Amino acid sequence: MTGLLVIIGFLLTLSYKTAADQVSQEKEPNYFEEDQLRNTVLEEQEKNYELEEEWRSLQTQVREMEETLAQNEESSFNLVEDLEKLRMLTGEVGVGGPGIEVTLNDHTFVPEEGNPNDYIVHERHIQQVIDELLLAGAEAISVNGYRISKDTFIQCMGPVIKIDNNTSTAPFVVKAIGDSEQLETSLKLNGGVQDSLVNENIEVRIQTENQVTMQALGGVSD
């Protein structure tokens, strides 16, 4: 009987120890699973970092494309604007806008001992006005209604002047389209074109205009 009790006690002790060992094993941390989880987290972080870098790169590319498109649009606009100005200067198209009117006339009084040739408008006087207006930013110019281009030829023939193949007499009305205030100021500078013309006995009248119209090259404006 005593031996049976000893055997039963031994079995109970062994069973308790086994159960305790199992509980202890269950409570011990699983380092392998933790390492796997840690590696998975690190891999996801690395992927997120790479995606962020790719996203930043794409944003940079989009900004560069937008800047390029904006520059191209601006360049195209400037090109069209420059082309239009060039067509106006060459007289290819009719134009209108604010501007200035400069009237050059022969002197009304010629002294008896004077040379009449020194008191009339010559081609150089008209050319002086044209050159100054161009320097001041004139977009289009006409003389007595005839459009002026880079190929225009002005020739003095006594009391008349030929503008290309068109004969004109005084008074000579030079019209220009552009910033009227700027054009007027450039002509009236001290020692400038107006003073020079007056000193050469040319009567000069300068007035700004709200609206100046000109025909294309070959046509005649009012």
Backbone hydrogen bonds, N-H to C=O, Kabsch-Sander energy under -0.5 kcal/mol:
donor,donor_aa,acceptor,acceptor_aa,energy
5,L,1,M,-2.2
6,V,2,T,-2.0
7,I,3,G,-2.3
8,I,4,L,-2.6
9,G,5,L,-2.4
10,F,6,V,-2.2
11,L,7,I,-2.3
12,L,8,I,-2.4
13,T,9,G,-2.3
14,L,10,F,-2.5
15,S,11,L,-2.6
16,Y,12,L,-2.4
17,K,13,T,-2.4
18,T,14,L,-2.3
19,A,15,S,-2.3
20,A,16,Y,-2.7
21,D,17,K,-2.4
22,Q,18,T,-2.2
23,V,19,A,-2.4
24,S,20,A,-2.7
25,Q,21,D,-2.4
26,E,22,Q,-2.3
27,K,23,V,-2.0
28,E,24,S,-1.3
31,Y,29,P,-1.0
34,E,30,N,-1.7
35,D,31,Y,-2.2
36,Q,32,F,-2.1
37,L,33,E,-2.6
38,R,34,E,-2.7
39,N,35,D,-2.6
40,T,36,Q,-2.3
41,V,37,L,-2.4
42,L,38,R,-2.4
43,E,39,N,-2.3
44,E,40,T,-2.2
45,Q,41,V,-2.5
46,E,42,L,-2.3
47,K,43,E,-2.2
48,N,44,E,-2.6
49,Y,45,Q,-2.3
50,E,46,E,-2.3
51,L,47,K,-2.5
52,E,48,N,-2.4
53,E,49,Y,-2.3
54,E,50,E,-2.3
55,W,51,L,-2.5
56,R,52,E,-2.5
57,S,53,E,-2.2
58,L,54,E,-2.3
59,Q,55,W,-2.3
60,T,56,R,-2.3
61,Q,57,S,-2.2
62,V,58,L,-2.5
63,R,59,Q,-2.5
64,E,60,T,-2.4
65,M,61,Q,-2.4
66,E,62,V,-2.5
67,E,63,R,-2.5
68,T,64,E,-2.4
69,L,65,M,-2.6
70,A,66,E,-2.4
71,Q,67,E,-2.5
72,N,68,T,-2.6
73,E,69,L,-2.6
74,E,70,A,-2.4
75,S,71,Q,-2.8
76,S,72,N,-2.7
77,F,73,E,-2.5
78,N,74,E,-2.8
79,L,75,S,-2.5
80,V,76,S,-2.4
81,E,77,F,-2.6
82,D,78,N,-2.9
83,L,79,L,-2.5
84,E,80,V,-2.4
85,K,81,E,-2.2
86,L,82,D,-2.4
87,R,83,L,-2.4
88,M,84,E,-1.9
89,L,85,K,-2.5
90,T,86,L,-2.4
91,G,87,R,-0.6
91,G,88,M,-0.6
92,E,87,R,-2.1
93,V,87,R,-0.8
95,V,214,M,-1.9
97,G,212,V,-1.8
99,G,209,E,-2.5
100,I,176,A,-2.4
101,E,207,Q,-2.8
102,V,174,V,-3.2
103,T,101,E,-0.5
103,T,205,R,-2.9
104,L,102,V,-0.5
104,L,172,F,-2.9
105,N,203,E,-2.2
107,H,119,Y,-2.5
114,G,111,P,-1.4
118,D,115,N,-2.6
119,Y,116,P,-1.9
120,I,117,N,-0.6
125,H,122,H,-0.8
126,I,122,H,-1.5
127,Q,123,E,-2.7
128,Q,124,R,-2.1
129,V,125,H,-1.7
130,I,126,I,-2.5
131,D,127,Q,-2.8
132,E,128,Q,-2.1
133,L,129,V,-2.4
134,L,130,I,-2.3
135,L,131,D,-2.2
136,A,132,E,-1.7
137,G,134,L,-1.4
138,A,133,L,-2.5
139,E,177,I,-3.5
140,A,177,I,-0.8
142,S,175,K,-2.2
143,V,146,Y,-2.4
144,N,173,V,-2.7
146,Y,143,V,-2.1
147,R,145,G,-0.5
147,R,219,G,-0.7
148,I,141,I,-2.9
152,T,149,S,-1.6
154,I,152,T,-0.5
155,Q,153,F,-0.5
155,Q,162,K,-2.7
157,M,160,V,-3.1
160,V,157,M,-1.4
161,I,168,S,-2.9
162,K,155,Q,-3.2
163,I,161,I,-0.5
163,I,166,N,-3.5
164,D,153,F,-3.5
164,D,162,K,-0.7
166,N,163,I,-2.0
168,S,161,I,-3.0
170,A,159,P,-0.6
172,F,104,L,-3.1
173,V,171,P,-0.6
174,V,102,V,-3.5
174,V,172,F,-0.7
175,K,142,S,-2.5
175,K,173,V,-0.6
176,A,100,I,-2.2
177,I,140,A,-2.2
178,G,98,P,-2.4
180,S,178,G,-1.0
183,L,179,D,-2.7
184,E,180,S,-2.5
185,T,181,E,-2.4
186,S,182,Q,-2.1
187,L,183,L,-1.5
188,K,184,E,-1.7
189,L,186,S,-0.6
192,G,189,L,-2.6
194,Q,187,L,-2.2
196,S,192,G,-2.3
197,L,193,V,-2.6
198,V,194,Q,-2.4
199,N,195,D,-2.2
200,E,196,S,-0.9
200,E,197,L,-0.6
201,N,198,V,-1.8
202,I,197,L,-2.3
203,E,105,N,-2.2
205,R,103,T,-1.9
207,Q,101,E,-2.2
209,E,99,G,-2.5
212,V,97,G,-3.1
214,M,95,V,-2.8
217,L,91,G,-4.2
218,G,219,G,-0.5
219,G,216,A,-2.4
221,S,145,G,-2.4
